Amino acid sequence: MRIVTSKNYLVRVAGVDEAGRGPLAGPVVAAAVILDPNRPIRGLADSKQLTPEERNVLAPRIRERAVAWAVGWADRDEIDCINILQATFLAMRRALMGLAVCPTHIQVDGNRLPRIVDLNLGCTVEAIIGGDDSHAPISAASILAKTTRDALMVQLDLRYPGFDFSLHKGYSTPTHLAALERHKPCPLHRRSFQPVADVLDSMEFMHHLGIDDGSVPA
């Protein structure tokens, strides 16, 4: 899945970053952003260093002023099937494929790169450790990825009540872990992640004992 918009421009450095590698539930989301050097955006930084209010102010500015931007994600099934690293790369590839303007260079936050040779983008690519705090295109991508994922988790909280996804966004907080003790994991939960796997193992053990009341003991 991807969301896309673009403008035509000549200088095209795409920043790429992700949000949601660590949570126990929900998709991993990536964004690709080509900023317009003639329309700078003040306040860009690693999304983790910004407040939700700051991110929500910057995200529409990025979408409005960027040469091009796109968001892609990989869902829970894909994460459990191919592992979180490969699912993150898949989300990044989807974001890059969503750009209506091809970049001339790609900057990816971190120390590893998604495979892009088969995307036929005809550009160079580099991995930059800490790039989300030092390179504006990556900072912009981190903000779009984070705000997109947060909004998705708020919507999914309505579909899967009882876990407070709108509060913790699927991360391993005490509230989330307590909810997992009270409820069966929902379709958003990553079966390959601890402690979700432990809960499922406990439920299977209880089923073999003939105890199947839809909950897990405290």
N, C-alpha and C positions, 0 to 999 in steps of 0.2 A: 504494500500500500504506500502511496506517496501523495504529497500535496505540492503543487508546482506553481510558480509565477516567474516572470522574467522581463528584462528590458535588454535592448541591444547595446553593446559597449565593446571597446577594443581591448583594454587591459583586463585580464580575467584570471585572478588568483582565487581559487575556491578553498575556503577553510572547511574542514570536516571534523565533527565531534559527535559524541554520543551521550545519552543519558539512560540510566537504568540497567547497567550491567550487574549491580550488586543486589537488587531487591529479590525477595522471595516470590514475588508475583508480578504479573503484567509484562508488557512487551519491552524490548530494548529499542530505543528510538535514536536515529541519527539525523543530523541536518548537514546540508552543504550550502554555503553562502558565498557569493561573489559580491564583495562590497564595491561601491562606487567611490573612487578616490576624491571625486568632486563634491561628494555629499557625506562628509564625515559624521560619525555618530559619537557623541560624548558619552563616557561612562561605560564603555565596553570593557568587560573583564570576565574572568572565569565565572560561570554561572553559580558555582558553589560559593563564591565570595560575595554574591549579591543577595539581597533580601528578595522574597517573593514579589514585593511591591516594585522594587527596582527592575526585576526581570520583566514584570508585566508592563512596565512603561517602555522598556527598551525593545521588547519583541515586536510590537507594531511598527516602531521606527525602523527596525531592521528590514521588515517585510516591505515597507513603503519605499525605503531609500536604496535598497540593494539592487545591483544590476540583475541578479538572479538568486533565487533561493529554492530549496526543495527539502522536504522531510520524508524519510522512509523509516519503516520499522520491521522488526521480525517478532512474530507472536510467540506465545508460550510453547506451542507445539514445535515450532522450529528451534527454539532454544533447547528444549529437551532432546530433540532429535540430533542436532549437529553440534551442540555445546554452545555456551554463552559467547566464547570468543568468535567462533565462526558465524554465529547469529548476529553479532555486532558488525562483523565485516559485511554480512549480507545486507543489513540495514544501511550501512554506509554506501554500498554499491547501489542500492535502490535510490538513495538520496542523490548520488551523483548522476544516475541515469535520469532522474527527474529534472535536472537542470536543463532548461530550454536553450541556454547559452553554454556552449562548451568552454570549459576553462583552459587556459594555457599552462597553468601550474596548479597543483593540488597540495595543500598543507594539511596533514592529519595529526591530530593530537595523539601523543603517545610514542611508543617505540616500535610499533609494528604497523604494517600496512595491509589494507585489503587488496585483493587481486583486482587490477584494473585493466590489464593488457587486453582482455577480451572485450572491453567496453568500447574500444576504438575511439578513445577521446583524443589521442594524438598529443598528449601533454606529459610534462614531467610531474613527479610526485615525491614528497619527502615526509618523513615522520619527525615530529618535533615534540620532545618531552617538555611538558609544561607549556605547550603552545596555547592552551586555552587562556593563559594569563599573560602571554607575551606577544601574541600575534592577533591583530584585530579580526581577521576573517574567521579564525578558529573560535575566538571569544564569541563572535556573533552566532556561529553555528552552535556553540554550547548553550547559548541562551534560547535559541529556537528549539533545540532538542529537548531541553529541560521544561520549557513552558508547554510544549506540545504534549510531552508525556504526562506532566502534572494534570493538564486538562483532561486527558484521556482517563487517567485514574479517578478523577472526580466523577466523570460520567459513568465509569464502570462500577463505582461504589453504589450507584443507584440500581444497577443490574444485579450486583452480588452483595447484598447488605449483610451486616454482621461482622465485617472485618475492618471497617473504618478506613478503607483505601483512600478516601479523600483527605485524611489526616496524614498518614505516613507514606502514602504513594507506593505501598508494597514492600517497603524496607523492613528490616528485621528489628523493629522496635518492641519494647515490652508489651505495648498494647496489641500489636500484631501477633506476637507469640502467645499471649494470653487468649486471643481469639482462636488461634489454631488449636488450643487445648479444649475449647468449647465446641468448635464446629469442624466438620469435615473440610479438608481443603477444597476450594472451589475450582472451576475450570481455569482460572487465572494463575493458580499456583504452579510454580515450576517443580515438577516431580523429581528433577535431577538435583535439586538444591536441598541441602540440610537447612533447617530441620524438617522441611516438608516431607522428605523421604522417610525420616524417622516416624513421623505421624502416620504415614501410609503403612509402614511396616507394622506399627502398633495396631492399627485398625485391622490389618490382615491377620495378625496373631489373635486378636479378639474374635474375629470371625471364625477362625478354626476352633476356638473354645466354645463357640455357640453364643457369643455375646455380640450382638449387633444392634445397638440402640441408637446408632447415628452420631455418637459422640465418642470422645477420647477421654479417659479418666485423667484427673489432675494428678 
